[in-house]
């Protein structure tokens, strides 16, 4: 695993776990409100929610927080004066 990916996981996993505890109001919790959590970690609520949804959809696996791989690039064919783009769907 790349070092950059380890940094992402090390930062976001504890934040997401704190977010779950704060939003479900489990005591004891380090933050009373989600906005306090965001302020303490210098993140926006939008960014926090984006990572949280990504983590939940990935089955709470740490790998789901990593950036997705890019898809196949379309192939170009030139016919006359125009280009025709085709996308490979062979998986």
C-alpha positions in Angstrom: 0.0 0.0 0.0 1.2 3.4 -0.9 2.4 5.7 1.9 -0.1 8.4 0.8 -3.0 5.9 1.2 -1.8 5.0 4.7 -2.0 8.6 5.7 -5.6 8.9 4.4 -6.6 5.8 6.4 -4.8 6.9 9.5 -6.6 10.3 9.4 -10.1 9.4 8.4 -10.9 6.2 10.3 -10.8 7.7 13.8 -12.7 10.8 12.6 -15.5 8.5 11.1 -15.7 6.5 14.3 -16.0 9.7 16.4 -18.7 10.9 13.9 -20.8 7.8 14.5 -20.6 8.2 18.2 -21.4 11.8 18.1 -24.3 11.5 15.7 -25.9 8.6 17.5 -25.3 10.4 20.9 -23.6 7.5 22.6 -22.0 8.6 25.9 -19.2 9.2 26.7 -18.4 11.0 23.5 -15.6 13.5 22.9 -17.8 16.0 21.0 -21.3 17.2 21.7 -22.1 18.3 18.2 -20.9 17.3 14.8 -19.9 20.9 14.1 -17.5 20.7 17.0 -16.0 17.6 15.5 -15.5 19.3 12.2 -14.0 22.4 13.8 -11.5 20.3 15.9 -10.3 18.4 12.8 -10.4 21.4 10.4 -12.8 19.8 7.9 -16.1 20.8 6.5 -19.3 18.9 7.3 -19.7 18.3 3.5 -16.3 16.6 3.4 -17.0 14.5 6.5 -20.4 13.4 5.1 -18.8 12.5 1.7 -16.2 10.2 3.4 -18.8 8.7 5.7 -21.2 7.8 2.9 -18.3 6.3 1.0 -17.2 4.3 4.0 -20.7 3.0 4.7 -21.3 2.0 1.1 -18.0 0.1 1.2 -19.1 -2.0 4.1 -17.1 -0.1 6.7 -13.8 -1.4 5.2 -10.8 0.9 5.3 -10.1 0.2 1.6 -13.3 2.0 0.7 -11.9 5.3 1.7 -9.1 5.1 -0.8 -9.4 6.9 -4.2 -11.1 4.9 -6.9 -9.2 3.7 -10.0 -10.0 5.4 -13.2 -12.0 3.7 -15.9 -11.0 2.8 -19.4 -10.3 5.6 -21.8 -12.3 5.7 -25.0 -10.6 4.7 -28.2 -10.6 7.1 -31.0 -11.2 6.3 -34.6 -11.0 8.8 -37.4 -13.5 8.5 -40.2 -13.2 11.4 -42.7 -13.4 14.7 -40.9 -14.9 13.5 -37.7 -13.9 11.4 -34.7 -15.9 8.5 -33.5 -15.4 7.5 -29.8 -15.8 3.9 -28.7 -15.7 2.7 -25.1 -14.4 -0.8 -24.4 -16.9 -2.8 -22.5 -14.9 -6.1 -22.5 -14.5 -6.9 -18.8 
